[in-house]
């Protein structure tokens, strides 16, 4: 009985095993783009060699996958790889050095733009912090204003203006008002800083 279950599990594992393509390059650290005839090298690659690339059901059915390789100072390579029937297919590519100065200049430009786009995305992510500070400051501002309004109502309804309670309420009112002004300034500063980082980051990503 246990042997039958083990055999069944083995067949299930075989049937649902993830097929992959193993890509190696000489030199290593080549950018790998999948299913793109002319990939945009300013975008981050799908993988970096050496890499195991999971194959989709469609790719397994078609028996092929398109792989594009990019490595600075080497010529770009695009290969339509024929997949084997086994779980793992292998591709080993020895890239050719690039001698064309125009190509090398273009590669440097693409890498520079990629770094700029990555920096821009970082700025956009960083903008979350000042926006969060601004949101908290906005909540604090509303709280301080509410407390100041309560004090103001108390002062208006006080019959005697020279009592100890009246003077304390007056001091509390000024304190809440000042804190509201400070938190409002923080809120506005956070909004401006967040919007600036978000806008600059957005611009740099293009």
Buried (B, 14 or more C-beta within 10 A) or exposed (E): EEEEEEEEEEEEEEEEEEBBBBBBBEEEEBBBBBEBEEBEBBBEBBBBBBBEBEBEEEBBEEEBBBBBBBBBEBBBBBBEBEBEEEEBBEBEBEBEEBEEEEBBEEBEEBBEBBEBBBBBBEBBEBBEEBBEBBBBBBEBBBBBBEBBBBBBEBBEEBEEEEEEEBEEBBEBBEBBBEBBEBBBEBBBBBBEBBBEBBEBBBEBBE
